[in-house]
């Protein structure tokens, strides 16, 4: 290399950029943001459970005076249903924080991101999350050795 301005080429490596020097997958940064997302969603659904339970107690203790019998029956049906949905989704999202690194967990987590994509309020978080989640580095971290099908 006699010319100091000549382009220097780094030696070629057969190591995948998502692997460390020992050949193990590196932890992708999107995983931290997914954990924040899953914890936040679990917390939101726990609040849904709590507030629907408080609504059910309030309906029993002090029912609104201008509510007719049909509306009261509808509230007695909808509040427990929303409590069940809230506790179920809280469990689903909070379980994602503790699942192992397996290929099926990658699919499970992408489904949770898809649930968040159903609300436009969560698009600023879920769209970048899904873009980075489907990259090969994340798939490799979860043990999906083959590329996209």
Order of alpha helices (4+ residues) and beta strands (2+ residues): alpha-alpha-alpha-alpha-alpha
